[in-house]
Amino acid sequence: MNAHDQLHSPETDNRLSELTLLYQFSNTMLSTIRINKLTHLILTAITTPSSNLFERSVLFLRNEKSDVLQGMLGITRNQSEGLQIVGGEDPLESRWDISDDLFSQQRSDQFCSQVRATRIEINDACPLMHQIVTARNLCRSDDTHCHKCDSCGFIRSLCKGQFAAVPLVARETTIGMIVVENPDSNRPISNDNLHFLQLFANQAGMAIENSMLYNRIEDANINLRDARERLLHGERMASIGEMAVNLSHELKNPLITIGGFAGRLLKYLPVDSREHLYAETIYSEVNRLEKMLAEILAFSRKPTICFRSCNLEEVIQDCLANCTTTFEDQNISVSFTCDEQPWDLLGDAHQLKQVFLNLILNACDAMPTGGHMTLALRKPTLDRKVAIATVEDTGGGIPKDMLPQIFKPFYTTKHQGTGLGLAIANRIVLNHFGTIEAHNSEYGAVFTVTLPLIAIIENTTGR
């Protein structure tokens, strides 16, 4: 064989092709830090018809918390024909890329979905897992090796015949593996292809590890930025709250004076006169402002709870009795169901009454033209030491985008509300070691208050 023939022998051409792919892969690693795109490029490159390496490839990454190899991506040859060469014909400058459409097609492919649902327990008793994870060696298997191993159930579901598995190693640790096979042609996996797969996996392991580290750093920066913004927001809210408290104290005295004189005018002015209407408007608006200031002061003041034995059923019954006139004026029917159980808990009856009064009056506001309110007090089947109280109305419910916000301070759906009623109620319930939640039913809103009964509170305070 002369020198010219040696330069163009099949073996030389294969080596050149391998080097070209490795160069292009190195350039590709420098072009993206997105781990999803990187893994798609890796598997697409070794299954594309132009490389003529393998017909199907699968990627598993190691989950250190659960100690399993988790299926991440599976690509078949018919899903890898869209690999693009970017940067010209020079392999030293070119790299790979795929379109967003091909990216989406590969993710939605049935085989890829099957791979992503696969989990492999890392068990050193399994010969394949020992070779890949512990020994960090490439492993080639024929039909009689892993297909009959009890530990390799994933092989039977994913691989039909001969396959090869290569570990992805970074910093002397196995972070995953790539499994390749030729299910369409049943072509044997050659030693040359295995040699290239090993070289390819060495670079892929470092590339994936670098991408994962970058994503962790990026997530840490995002969390740090969010924490900083929350801290600054908290400081701003504290300043606003302090200002609101001072302003409330300054406004309270003149409002009392204005309301007092307006009340006196109402006694002396003719009921059907325009002046009486004006005085009545002043009096009602002053009362509204006084209520608003009282809520602001109540929310800003550090709550003091006097834990005493009280009965939750009696608290709710008192609230309903106080709202009887409102029910009659707004044509609201009310039903209250209660299991025959002791409802004793340790808490502040006055504050708990404030919670349920707020929920009941909010339900009335949601039904200005009438409706039905349902209250219930029960114990869950599995935990008899917890009381669950629900307040349900037929007012149409709360908009879905507002539901996550309604317990935040100063957030309100009412035109004349302060947005503090539910925030105060939420804080009271939390201080009683309970929870309050809201969701929509078919006809309206449902508020659920869960409170621990006396046995749990005693155990908590006893600790």
C-alpha positions in Angstrom: 0.0 0.0 0.0 1.5 3.3 -1.0 1.4 6.6 1.0 -1.6 7.9 -0.9 -3.6 4.7 -0.2 -2.7 4.9 3.5 -4.0 8.5 3.7 -7.4 7.4 2.3 -7.8 4.0 3.9 -11.1 3.3 5.7 -9.3 3.2 9.0 -7.8 6.6 8.5 -11.2 8.0 7.3 -12.8 6.7 10.5 -10.2 8.3 12.7 -10.6 11.6 10.9 -14.4 11.3 11.3 -14.0 10.6 15.1 -11.6 13.5 15.5 -14.0 15.8 13.7 -16.9 14.8 15.9 -14.8 15.3 19.0 -13.7 18.7 17.9 -17.2 19.7 17.1 -18.4 18.4 20.5 -15.7 20.4 22.3 -16.8 23.6 20.5 -20.4 22.7 21.3 -19.7 22.5 25.0 -18.3 26.0 24.9 -21.4 27.3 23.1 -24.1 26.5 25.7 -24.5 26.0 29.4 -28.1 24.9 29.3 -28.0 21.3 30.5 -31.2 20.4 28.7 -29.9 21.5 25.3 -26.5 20.0 26.0 -27.9 16.6 26.7 -30.0 16.7 23.5 -27.0 17.7 21.5 -24.9 14.8 23.0 -27.4 12.1 22.2 -28.4 13.5 18.9 -24.7 13.6 17.7 -24.1 9.9 18.4 -27.4 8.7 16.8 -27.5 11.0 13.8 -27.2 9.1 10.4 -24.2 11.3 9.4 -22.0 9.9 12.3 -23.1 6.3 11.7 -22.4 5.3 15.2 -25.5 4.1 17.0 -29.3 3.9 16.3 -30.6 4.7 19.7 -29.1 6.3 22.8 -30.3 6.9 26.4 -29.1 9.2 29.1 -29.3 8.5 32.8 -28.2 11.0 35.5 -27.5 10.2 39.1 -29.8 11.5 41.8 -27.6 11.6 44.9 -30.5 12.1 47.4 -32.4 9.0 46.3 -29.3 7.1 45.1 -30.8 6.1 41.7 -30.0 6.6 38.1 -32.9 8.7 36.7 -33.8 8.5 33.1 -33.4 11.9 31.5 -33.5 11.5 27.7 -33.9 8.9 25.0 -33.3 9.6 21.3 -33.8 7.4 18.3 -32.3 7.7 14.8 -35.5 9.1 13.3 -35.5 11.9 15.9 -31.8 12.8 15.2 -31.8 13.8 11.6 -32.0 17.5 12.3 -28.5 18.0 13.8 -27.1 21.2 12.3 -23.4 22.1 11.8 -22.9 25.7 12.6 -19.7 27.8 11.9 -18.6 26.7 8.4 -17.0 23.6 7.0 -13.8 23.8 9.1 -14.3 21.2 11.9 -11.9 23.2 14.1 -14.4 26.0 14.1 -17.8 24.4 13.6 -20.2 23.1 16.3 -23.6 21.4 16.6 -27.0 22.9 17.1 -30.6 21.8 16.9 -33.8 23.7 16.3 -36.4 24.4 19.0 -38.9 22.3 17.0 -36.6 19.3 17.0 -35.9 19.9 20.7 -39.7 19.7 21.4 -40.2 16.7 19.1 -37.5 14.7 20.9 -38.9 15.6 24.3 -42.4 14.5 23.3 -41.4 11.3 21.6 -42.9 8.1 23.1 -39.5 6.4 23.7 -38.2 9.5 25.4 -41.2 9.5 27.7 -40.6 5.8 28.5 -37.0 6.7 29.4 -37.9 9.6 31.6 -40.2 7.3 33.6 -37.4 4.8 34.3 -35.5 4.8 37.6 -32.6 2.4 38.3 -31.6 1.6 41.8 -27.8 1.8 42.3 -27.1 -1.7 43.6 -23.6 -3.0 43.6 -24.8 -6.6 43.4 -25.9 -5.9 39.9 -23.0 -6.6 37.5 -23.9 -3.6 35.3 -24.3 -1.2 38.1 -21.0 -2.4 39.6 -19.2 -1.8 36.3 -20.7 1.6 35.7 -21.0 3.2 39.1 -18.3 1.6 41.2 -15.6 0.5 38.7 -16.5 3.3 36.2 -15.8 1.1 33.2 -17.5 0.8 29.9 -19.7 -2.3 29.7 -20.9 -4.2 26.6 -23.6 -6.8 27.0 -25.0 -9.5 24.7 -28.5 -11.0 24.9 -27.5 -13.4 27.7 -25.9 -10.9 30.1 -28.2 -8.3 31.5 -31.5 -9.4 29.9 -31.7 -12.3 32.4 -30.5 -10.4 35.5 -33.1 -9.6 38.1 -31.5 -6.3 38.9 -31.6 -5.1 35.2 -35.3 -4.7 34.6 -34.8 -1.5 32.8 -32.8 -3.3 30.2 -35.6 -5.5 29.3 -38.0 -2.6 28.9 -35.6 -0.3 27.0 -33.1 -2.4 25.1 -34.1 -5.2 22.7 -30.7 -6.8 22.0 -27.0 -6.0 22.3 -26.2 -2.7 24.0 -23.3 -0.8 25.5 -23.3 1.4 28.6 -20.6 3.9 29.4 -20.3 5.9 32.6 -20.3 9.7 32.8 -17.5 10.6 35.2 -16.6 13.9 36.7 -14.1 14.5 39.5 -13.7 10.7 40.0 -17.4 10.3 40.6 -20.0 8.6 38.3 -22.7 11.2 37.6 -24.6 9.1 35.1 -24.4 6.8 32.1 -25.2 6.6 28.4 -26.7 3.5 26.9 -26.5 2.9 23.2 -27.8 0.1 20.9 -28.7 -0.7 17.3 -32.3 -2.1 17.5 -33.3 -1.4 13.8 -30.4 -3.1 12.0 -29.2 -5.4 14.9 -25.7 -4.4 13.8 -23.0 -5.4 16.3 -21.4 -2.7 18.3 -17.8 -2.6 17.0 -14.7 -2.0 19.2 -14.0 1.2 17.2 -17.4 2.6 18.1 -16.9 1.7 21.7 -13.5 3.4 21.7 -15.1 6.6 20.3 -18.0 6.3 22.8 -15.5 6.2 25.7 -13.7 9.3 24.4 -17.0 11.0 23.8 -18.3 10.1 27.3 -15.2 11.5 29.0 -15.9 14.9 27.5 -19.7 14.6 28.0 -19.3 13.9 31.8 -17.2 17.0 32.4 -19.6 19.1 30.2 -22.7 17.9 32.1 -21.0 18.4 35.4 -20.0 22.0 34.5 -23.5 22.7 33.3 -25.0 21.4 36.5 -22.6 23.4 38.6 -23.4 26.5 36.7 -27.2 25.9 37.1 -26.7 25.5 40.9 -24.7 28.7 41.1 -27.4 30.5 39.1 -30.2 29.1 41.3 -28.2 30.2 44.4 -27.9 33.7 42.9 -31.6 33.8 42.2 -32.4 32.7 45.8 -30.0 35.2 47.2 -31.5 38.0 45.1 -35.0 37.0 46.2 -34.0 36.9 49.8 -32.4 40.3 49.5 -35.6 41.7 47.9 -37.8 40.2 50.6 -35.5 41.7 53.2 -35.7 45.1 51.6 -39.5 44.7 51.2 -39.8 43.8 54.8 -37.8 46.8 55.9 -40.0 49.1 53.7 -43.2 47.5 55.1 -41.9 48.0 58.6 -41.3 51.7 57.9 -44.7 52.0 56.4 -46.3 50.2 59.3 -44.5 52.5 61.8 -45.7 55.5 59.9 -49.2 54.1 59.7 -49.3 53.6 63.4 -48.2 57.1 64.2 -50.6 58.5 61.6 -53.4 56.4 63.1 -52.8 57.8 66.6 -52.7 61.4 65.2 -56.0 61.0 63.3 -57.9 59.1 65.9 -58.6 62.1 68.2 -59.9 64.6 65.6 -62.0 61.8 64.1 -63.7 61.2 67.4 -64.4 64.9 67.7 -65.8 65.1 64.2 -67.9 62.0 64.8 -69.2 63.4 68.1 -70.3 66.7 66.6 -71.9 64.9 63.6 -73.8 62.7 66.0 -75.1 65.8 67.9 -76.2 67.4 64.7 -78.2 64.3 63.8 -80.3 64.7 66.9 -81.3 68.3 66.2 -81.6 68.5 62.4 -84.9 67.5 60.8 -84.7 63.9 59.5 -86.0 64.9 56.0 -83.6 67.8 55.5 -80.6 68.0 53.3 -78.4 69.0 56.3 -79.4 65.8 58.1 -78.3 63.8 55.1 -75.0 65.6 55.1 -74.5 65.0 58.8 -75.4 61.3 58.5 -72.9 60.9 55.7 -70.2 62.5 57.8 -71.1 60.3 60.8 -71.0 57.1 58.8 -67.7 57.9 57.1 -66.1 58.8 60.4 -67.2 55.5 61.8 -65.7 53.7 58.7 -62.4 55.6 59.2 -62.4 54.8 62.9 -62.9 51.1 62.1 -60.1 51.2 59.6 -57.7 52.9 62.0 -58.6 50.4 64.7 -57.7 47.5 62.3 -54.4 49.1 61.4 -53.6 49.6 65.1 -54.7 46.0 65.9 -52.5 44.6 63.1 -49.4 46.6 64.0 -49.7 45.8 67.7 -48.0 42.7 69.0 -50.8 40.3 70.0 -51.1 39.0 73.5 -52.9 35.8 73.9 -54.4 34.7 77.2 -54.6 30.9 76.9 -57.7 29.7 78.7 -60.0 26.8 78.3 -62.8 27.8 75.8 -65.4 26.0 73.7 -65.2 26.5 70.0 -68.9 25.7 69.4 -69.9 28.4 71.9 -67.6 30.9 70.1 -69.3 30.3 66.8 -72.8 30.4 68.3 -72.0 33.8 69.9 -70.8 35.1 66.5 -74.0 33.9 64.8 -76.1 35.6 67.5 -74.3 38.9 67.1 -75.0 38.8 63.3 -78.7 38.0 63.5 -79.8 41.5 62.4 -77.4 41.4 59.4 -78.8 38.1 58.3 -82.3 39.4 58.4 -81.5 42.7 56.7 -79.7 41.0 53.8 -82.1 38.0 53.5 -79.4 35.5 54.3 -80.4 32.0 55.6 -77.9 30.3 57.9 -77.4 26.6 58.8 -74.9 25.4 61.4 -74.1 21.7 61.8 -72.0 20.4 64.6 -71.0 16.9 65.7 -71.9 16.0 69.3 -68.3 16.2 70.6 -66.4 18.2 73.2 -64.9 21.2 71.5 -62.7 22.4 74.3 -59.4 24.1 73.4 -56.9 26.4 75.0 -57.0 29.8 73.5 -58.3 33.3 73.6 -62.1 33.2 73.1 -62.2 37.0 72.3 -59.6 36.7 69.5 -61.2 33.5 68.1 -64.5 35.3 68.0 -62.9 38.0 66.0 -61.7 35.4 63.4 -65.2 33.9 62.9 -67.0 37.3 62.9 -64.7 38.4 60.1 -65.4 35.2 58.1 -69.2 35.5 58.7 -69.3 39.2 57.8 -67.2 38.7 54.7 -69.6 36.0 53.6 -72.5 38.4 54.1 -70.7 41.1 52.0 -70.3 38.5 49.2 -74.2 38.0 49.2 -75.6 41.6 49.3 -78.9 40.5 47.7 -79.3 37.4 49.8 -78.1 33.8 49.8 -77.3 30.9 52.1 -74.5 30.5 54.6 -73.4 27.1 55.8 -71.2 26.6 58.9 -70.0 23.3 60.1 -67.8 22.0 63.0 -66.4 18.5 62.7 -63.5 16.3 63.5 -61.5 14.4 60.9 -61.8 10.7 60.9 -58.1 10.0 61.3 -57.2 12.7 63.8 -59.9 13.2 66.5 -57.7 15.8 68.3 -58.3 18.5 65.7 -61.4 20.7 65.1 -62.3 21.8 61.5 -64.6 24.7 61.2 -65.9 25.8 57.7 -67.8 28.9 56.6 -69.3 28.6 53.1 -71.4 31.1 51.2 -73.2 31.3 47.9 -71.7 34.6 46.8 -70.0 33.3 43.6 -66.5 32.7 45.0 -63.2 34.5 44.9 -61.3 35.0 41.6 -58.6 32.3 41.2 -55.8 34.9 40.7 -56.8 36.5 44.0 -57.0 33.3 46.1 -53.3 33.1 46.9 -53.2 36.8 48.0 -56.2 37.2 50.3 -54.4 36.6 53.6 -51.7 39.1 52.8 -51.8 42.5 54.6 -53.6 45.4 52.8 -54.8 43.1 50.0 -58.6 43.4 49.6 -61.3 42.6 47.0 -63.7 45.2 48.6 -63.9 48.8 47.4 -63.9 50.1 51.0 -61.9 47.5 52.8 -58.5 47.9 54.5 -57.2 44.4 53.5 -56.4 43.7 57.1 -59.3 41.6 58.3 -58.2 38.3 56.9 -54.5 39.1 57.6 -55.4 39.6 61.3 -57.6 36.4 61.3 -54.7 34.4 59.8 -52.3 35.7 62.4 -54.7 34.8 65.2 -55.2 31.3 63.9 -51.5 30.8 63.5 -50.9 32.0 67.1 -53.4 29.3 68.2 -51.3 26.6 66.4 -53.9 26.3 63.6 -54.3 27.0 59.9 -56.8 28.9 57.8 -57.4 28.1 54.1 -59.7 29.3 51.3 -61.0 27.7 48.2 -64.0 27.9 45.9 -67.0 25.6 45.8 -69.6 25.3 43.1 -71.6 28.2 44.5 -69.2 30.4 46.5 -66.2 30.6 48.8 -65.3 28.2 51.5 -63.0 29.1 54.4 -61.6 26.3 56.5 -60.2 26.9 60.0 -58.3 24.0 61.6 -57.5 24.3 65.3 -55.9 21.7 67.6 -58.0 20.8 70.6 -56.9 21.0 74.2 -54.8 17.7 74.3 -52.5 18.8 71.5 -52.0 22.3 72.9 -51.2 20.9 76.3 -48.5 18.6 74.8 -47.1 21.5 72.8 -46.8 23.8 75.8 -45.6 21.0 77.9 -42.5 20.6 75.7 
